[in-house]
Structure formats: C-alpha cells, structure tokens
Amino acid sequence: MHGYKLGFRGDIEGLRAIAVLLVVAAHAGVPRLAGGFIGVDVFFVLSGFLITGLLNRELAERGRIDFGAFYLRRLRRLMPALLLVVLVVSALASHVLAPWDQGRQASAAAMASIWLSNIHFALAKLDYFAPGAEANLFLHTWSLGVEEQFYLLWPALLLGVWLLAKRKGQSFRELGTAILLAMACVSLVAELMLMRRLPQWSFYMMPMRAWQFAAGGLIWALPAASGQDGSSWRRCMAASRG
C-alpha cells in the first residue's frame, strides 16, 4: 500500500496553528476576536490544498487513485480521536444531563460518529451562533462532517477530470483549474443565495463550502504554492496523454 505524503511544510503548520488559536479565542470570548471562527474556513482551504496535492501526486505516479487506501488513511487519522470524544462525552452526559436532554444529545452523538452531524444540525435549523447553541455537546463536530464528505467526493472528482483530459487530449492542469474555478464560483454563489433564506444550510452543508476546498485546489495548481516546479502536474499530463 502506497502512502503519499507531501512532506513537512512549515507554512502549512503555521497556518494550522493560527487557525486553531483563532477558533479557541472566538470560543473563549477574547475581545476583538469574535470573528475567529474564520479559522475553520482556513482549515477547509488547507484541506483542499493538501488533498489535491496528494491525489495529484498519486495520479502522476500511478495513473490511478487507490480509493480504498485513501479512505483507510483518512479513517485511521480521524476515526480513533472522534470515537474517543463521542464515547467519553456521551458517558459523562448520561450522568450529568437531565433525562429529557439526553435523547437530543444521543441523536447528535450518533450523527457525529458517522460524520453526518453537519446535516443533522442543518435539518434541525440549529443556529451555530445563537445563544445557548453551545449547549449541544457535539456542535463542534459539524466541521468534521464537512471534511469527511469532501474526502468522499474529491478523489472521484479529480480522477474524473484526469480521465476527461486523457480522452480529449487536453492538459490535465488547465482542465482541472477550469473545473475547480467553475465549482468555486457555483458553490460561492449558492452559499450567498441561501444565506438569508436557509442560513443553516448555507453554513453547515458541504456543497456550500466546496468553494473553499476548490480554492485550496486552485492554490495547489500554482507551482510556487505547491513547493515544486510543477513536475507532478507535467507527469500527470504526460500520463493522461499516454
């Protein structure tokens, strides 16, 4: 089983640290940092950047994507910590919460354990920023749901672009950039249109967040940003034409 890694990136780790600090500061009510929730948006862009890079490298080297290995790596990285949090918090909640509140928390825990809590909260019309919303013990897991749904679809999207470029004899990089740009535009417009009529859908649902992942992928398309000279793109283009 091949494990594709991009190597240590000090700039990426620095952005991750800043994003985490911003979110923590926002939750802690630090003055003038109420907008620190933008740290979650930064994480989505970073995920788009990193996963696009990993999958691009696999396509360049193998001409295909091992979906099973990709999903297994994601599960190994995220599932143990998620299940530990869900089990510990659920156990504590069963002892400290009133019986009438435990059912609501149990539903959220079940959805969180299968990475569907963002859809659960959207359908429940739970306003993330409303007073008392933090009483839901698993509210913070919505972003993991968005991430996992992105992981589920992104490999198929990139493989589809690669196969289309191969069939048409086009540049994989140019075609991929055009498709990612179109996706980012459609997703962003959809998010803005839903912001007033269905604000929870605009906030929680992965398709309305897809423009952020696409933005990360577009950044990867720049050789300077990917930390390379574009060689992986050229190998991928050559493979698609061969």
Residue pairs with C-beta under 8 A, 6 or more apart in sequence:
1 66
1 69
2 58
2 62
2 66
2 69
3 69
3 73
4 54
4 55
4 57
4 58
4 61
5 54
6 50
6 53
6 54
6 57
6 227
7 227
9 227
12 46
12 49
12 50
15 42
15 46
16 43
16 46
18 39
18 42
19 39
19 40
19 42
19 43
19 46
20 39
21 36
21 39
22 33
22 36
22 37
22 38
22 39
22 42
23 36
23 37
23 39
23 40
24 36
25 33
25 36
26 33
26 34
26 35
26 36
26 37
26 39
27 36
30 36
40 143
41 212
43 143
43 147
44 143
44 146
44 147
44 150
44 209
44 212
44 213
44 216
45 212
45 213
45 215
45 216
45 219
46 216
47 147
47 150
47 213
47 216
48 150
48 154
48 212
48 213
48 214
48 215
48 216
48 217
48 219
48 220
49 216
49 217
49 219
49 220
49 225
50 216
51 150
51 151
51 154
51 213
51 216
52 154
52 158
52 216
52 217
52 220
53 220
53 226
53 232
55 65
55 70
55 154
55 155
55 158
55 159
56 158
56 220
56 232
56 233
56 236
57 232
58 64
58 65
58 66
58 70
59 65
59 158
59 159
59 162
59 172
59 236
59 239
60 232
60 233
60 235
60 236
60 239
61 235
63 239
63 240
64 159
65 155
65 158
65 159
67 155
67 156
70 151
70 155
71 151
71 152
74 148
74 151
78 144
78 147
78 148
82 112
82 113
82 115
82 141
82 144
83 113
85 141
86 109
86 112
86 113
86 138
89 109
89 137
89 138
90 105
90 106
90 109
93 102
93 105
93 137
94 102
97 105
104 136
105 136
105 137
105 138
107 120
108 117
108 120
108 121
108 136
108 137
108 138
108 139
108 141
109 137
109 138
111 117
111 119
111 120
111 138
111 145
112 138
112 141
112 144
112 145
115 144
115 145
115 147
115 148
115 149
116 145
117 138
117 139
117 141
117 142
117 144
117 145
118 142
118 143
118 145
118 146
118 149
118 204
118 205
118 206
119 145
119 204
119 205
121 128
121 136
121 139
121 142
121 200
121 204
122 200
122 201
122 203
122 204
122 205
124 200
125 200
126 133
126 136
126 139
126 200
127 133
127 199
127 200
128 139
128 142
128 203
128 204
133 139
142 204
145 204
145 206
146 204
146 205
146 206
146 209
149 206
150 206
150 209
150 210
150 213
154 213
157 179
158 176
161 172
161 175
161 176
161 179
162 172
162 176
162 236
162 240
163 240
164 170
164 175
165 171
165 172
165 175
165 176
165 237
165 240
166 172
166 240
166 241
168 175
169 241
171 237
172 233
172 236
172 237
172 240
173 221
173 230
173 233
173 236
173 237
176 217
176 221
177 218
177 221
180 214
180 217
180 218
180 221
181 214
181 218
183 210
183 211
183 214
184 210
184 211
184 214
184 215
184 218
185 211
186 211
187 207
187 208
187 209
187 210
187 211
187 214
188 211
190 207
190 208
191 202
191 208
191 209
191 211
192 202
194 201
194 202
194 208
195 202
201 208
202 208
219 225
220 226
221 233
223 229
223 230
223 233
226 232
